[in-house]
Amino acid sequence: MKGNIRYDTDVDIAMVILSDKKLAYETEMDDVIVGFSEDNEPIWLEILDVSSGFLPRLADAVKRTGRSVEVSVA
């Protein structure tokens, strides 16, 4: 399941799976909840309000830097 991205349109949340390790704790940072393993490795990201919060902020950041961004899913 490593590298998997899921998006739920009903609740506008994206889940990015980074590792198959077991969840030890979570930390919320603005509109992102990060799950960590026992060895403090980030194992998943849950991005809240994707369409109204995260994507517009990402687009603005890209415009400010003047660089292109490549997105790929393995």
ABEGO torsion letter per residue (X at the ends): XBGBBBBBAAAGBBBBBABABBBABBBBBEABBBBBBAAGBBABBBBBGAAAAAAAAAAAAAAAAGBBBBBBBX
